[in-house]
């Protein structure tokens, strides 16, 4: 008998979950040649999570100027965008991700931390129902890579494309 998690995953078939980040972090990701779970603020028996979002435009919790989280410090959007060196996202099949809040349970995130994460996400304009993730690293070549140019996302790499070679992962995406 299928579990609710299995039903939810089937409902995600064909959707892309996105790991949103900034150009500021892009070089380190490329040098590692993989997208890895965030180890920041992981405590005790918790597992690090590689976060994705079903939001197809931008995940508000990715709005940060440093690796420590937090907001843009009151900067206007354009200046904050320049300081972060643009927006980048990596796509992965949503059905391969564990949806929130099952992800929190699987990662061993304590209930009070789950509540705090949801509250903080909503305060930033995010929807926790969009959150999902995995507990392992994913090699870059199997991920879609897009950068934001103006209001549009431009695809630079698509492992499923039959249209010929795409741009390779190198340095800053020049966003």
C-alpha positions as CSV (number, residue, x, y, z in Angstrom):
1,X,0.0,0.0,0.0
2,X,1.5,3.4,-1.0
3,X,2.3,5.8,1.8
4,X,1.4,9.5,1.7
5,X,5.0,10.4,1.0
6,X,5.0,8.0,-2.0
7,X,1.7,9.6,-3.2
8,X,3.1,13.1,-2.8
9,X,6.3,12.1,-4.8
10,X,4.2,10.7,-7.6
11,X,2.3,14.0,-7.7
12,X,5.6,15.8,-8.2
13,X,6.5,13.8,-11.3
14,X,7.8,16.1,-14.1
15,X,8.3,19.1,-11.7
16,X,11.7,20.6,-11.1
17,X,12.8,21.4,-7.6
18,X,15.3,24.2,-7.4
19,X,18.3,24.9,-5.1
20,X,18.6,28.6,-5.1
21,X,21.9,30.3,-4.4
22,X,23.9,33.3,-5.4
23,X,26.9,33.9,-7.7
24,X,28.8,34.6,-4.5
25,X,28.6,30.8,-3.7
26,X,28.8,29.6,-7.2
27,X,32.6,29.2,-7.5
28,X,32.8,27.1,-4.4
29,X,30.1,24.8,-5.7
30,X,31.8,24.4,-9.0
31,X,35.2,23.7,-7.4
32,X,33.5,21.0,-5.3
33,X,31.9,19.6,-8.6
34,X,28.9,18.8,-6.5
35,X,26.0,20.4,-4.7
36,X,26.3,19.4,-1.1
37,X,24.1,19.5,2.0
38,X,24.3,22.6,4.2
39,X,26.2,21.9,7.3
40,X,25.6,25.3,8.9
41,X,23.7,25.2,12.2
42,X,23.5,21.3,12.2
43,X,23.4,20.2,15.8
44,X,23.6,16.9,17.6
45,X,22.1,13.9,15.7
46,X,20.7,16.1,12.9
47,X,21.7,15.3,9.3
48,X,22.8,18.1,7.0
49,X,20.2,18.9,4.3
50,X,20.6,19.8,0.7
51,X,17.6,22.2,0.4
52,X,15.4,22.6,-2.7
53,X,12.2,24.5,-3.3
54,X,9.2,24.0,-5.6
55,X,8.9,27.8,-6.0
56,X,9.6,28.3,-9.7
57,X,10.7,31.9,-9.4
58,X,12.9,32.4,-6.2
59,X,13.0,31.0,-2.7
60,X,12.9,33.9,-0.3
61,X,14.9,32.0,2.3
62,X,17.9,32.1,-0.1
63,X,17.9,35.9,0.3
64,X,21.1,36.4,2.2
65,X,24.4,38.2,1.8
66,X,26.6,35.7,3.6
67,X,26.6,32.1,4.5
68,X,25.2,32.8,7.9
69,X,21.6,33.4,6.7
70,X,19.5,36.5,7.5
71,X,18.1,39.1,5.3
72,X,19.6,41.7,3.0
73,X,20.2,44.2,5.9
74,X,17.8,46.8,4.5
75,X,19.7,47.1,1.1
76,X,17.7,47.9,-1.9
77,X,17.1,44.9,-4.2
78,X,19.5,46.1,-6.9
79,X,22.4,46.7,-4.6
80,X,21.8,43.5,-2.7
81,X,21.8,41.6,-6.1
82,X,25.2,43.1,-7.1
83,X,26.7,42.3,-3.7
84,X,25.6,38.6,-4.1
85,X,26.8,38.6,-7.7
86,X,23.5,37.5,-9.1
87,X,21.1,34.6,-8.6
88,X,21.8,31.0,-9.6
89,X,19.7,27.9,-9.3
90,X,20.3,24.2,-9.7
91,X,17.4,22.0,-10.8
92,X,16.7,18.4,-9.7
93,X,13.6,16.2,-10.3
94,X,11.2,17.0,-7.5
95,X,10.1,13.3,-7.2
96,X,13.6,12.5,-6.1
97,X,13.3,14.9,-3.1
98,X,11.8,14.3,0.3
99,X,9.0,16.9,0.9
100,X,8.8,19.0,4.1
101,X,7.9,18.1,6.9
102,X,9.0,14.5,6.2
103,X,12.4,15.9,5.3
104,X,12.7,17.4,8.8
105,X,11.9,14.1,10.4
106,X,14.2,12.2,8.2
107,X,17.1,14.7,9.0
108,X,16.4,14.5,12.7
109,X,15.5,18.2,13.0
110,X,13.9,18.6,16.4
111,X,10.2,19.7,16.4
112,X,10.9,23.1,18.0
113,X,13.5,23.8,15.3
114,X,11.0,22.8,12.6
115,X,8.5,25.3,14.0
116,X,11.3,28.0,14.1
117,X,12.3,27.3,10.5
118,X,8.7,27.5,9.3
119,X,8.1,30.8,11.2
120,X,11.3,32.4,9.9
121,X,10.5,31.2,6.4
122,X,7.0,32.6,6.4
123,X,8.4,35.9,7.9
124,X,10.7,36.1,4.8
125,X,7.7,35.5,2.5
126,X,8.5,31.8,1.8
127,X,6.0,28.9,1.9
128,X,7.2,25.9,3.8
129,X,4.9,23.7,1.7
130,X,7.4,24.4,-1.2
131,X,10.4,23.0,0.7
132,X,12.0,19.7,0.0
133,X,15.4,18.2,-0.1
134,X,17.8,15.3,0.1
135,X,20.5,14.2,2.6
136,X,23.2,13.6,0.1
137,X,25.4,15.5,-2.3
138,X,24.5,15.6,-6.0
139,X,27.1,15.7,-8.8
140,X,26.8,18.9,-10.9
141,X,26.6,17.3,-14.3
142,X,23.2,15.7,-13.5
143,X,21.7,19.0,-12.4
144,X,20.1,21.8,-14.5
145,X,21.9,25.1,-14.1
146,X,20.2,28.4,-14.6
147,X,21.2,32.0,-13.9
148,X,18.9,35.0,-13.6
149,X,19.2,37.7,-16.2
150,X,16.8,40.5,-15.4
151,X,13.4,38.9,-14.7
152,X,14.2,35.7,-16.6
153,X,16.1,32.5,-15.9
154,X,18.6,31.5,-18.6
155,X,19.5,27.8,-18.8
156,X,23.2,27.2,-19.1
157,X,23.3,23.4,-18.6
158,X,20.6,20.7,-19.0
159,X,21.7,17.1,-18.6
160,X,18.5,16.0,-20.3
161,X,18.8,18.2,-23.4
162,X,19.1,16.7,-26.8
163,X,19.8,20.1,-28.4
164,X,23.5,19.5,-28.2
165,X,26.2,20.5,-25.7
166,X,25.5,23.1,-23.1
167,X,27.9,25.4,-21.4
168,X,30.2,23.8,-18.9
169,X,30.4,24.5,-15.2
170,X,33.3,27.1,-14.9
171,X,33.9,29.8,-12.4
172,X,31.4,32.7,-12.0
173,X,28.3,32.4,-14.2
174,X,28.6,36.2,-15.0
175,X,25.1,37.0,-13.8
